[in-house]
């Protein structure tokens, strides 16, 4: 499964990351930021994947502007 990471600037295109790469990066960090272009279904699958592996997962929307469409997803994956 590929997910889109949060954009670093407003005009940038989101970079993609594989689920396997997220698993590898869990040794160094536990918080990931995903772009609003990801579907809710994809993020639910991400959560279920890590919960099945015994991780605790918390997701929330983070608003960074006044517009309704200015948000990213913050996902905490904790062992």
N, C-alpha and C positions, 0 to 999 in steps of 0.2 A: 504494500500500500504506500502511496506517495501522498505527502501532505505539504502544504505551502506554508513556509515560515513567514512571520510578520515582515512587512516591508520596513526597510531602514529609512526611507524617505517617502514622501507622499507620491512622487512620480515614478518611483522604482517599481519594477516588476518583482513579485514575490519569488524567492528561491524555493525549490522543492527539496524535501528530505525523505529518505526511505525509513520505514519502520525499524529496520535492522540498524541503521545509523543512530537512531534515537536510543536504542538499547545499548549501543556501544558508548554513547555519550553520558549515560546515566552514572558512570563511575566519576565523572567530573562535575556534573550539574544535575539538578532535579527540576528546574523550572524552564519551560519552553514556551515560546510565544508563536502563535499561529495566526495566519492572515484570515480576514473575514471571508475570503473567497472559498475557504474550506466549507463543505456542507456539514450540517449538524450531524448527519448520519455518519460521515467519516470520522468525526471527532468522538462520537459514541463508540464506534468500532475501536478506536485507539484506546479509549478508557477501558473497554471490555477486555481488550488484548492484555493490557498490563494488570488488570485486576485478576485475570485468570492465572497470571504468573505470580500472584501473591503481593503485588504492589498496592499501595493506597494511592488513588488518583483523585485530584480535585481540579475542576475546571470552572472558570468564570470569564465573563466578558469585561474587558477593560476599555472604557471610553477615553479617548484622547482629544476630543473636540466637542463642539456644540452640536454638530450635525448628527442626525440619527444613524448615519452610515459610517461614522468615524469610531471604530472599535476594533480590537483584536481579541483573540482568545489567549488566556493565560492558563497553562496546564502545569500542575505540580504532580510529579511522580515520585513517591517516597517508598523506600524499601521497608 
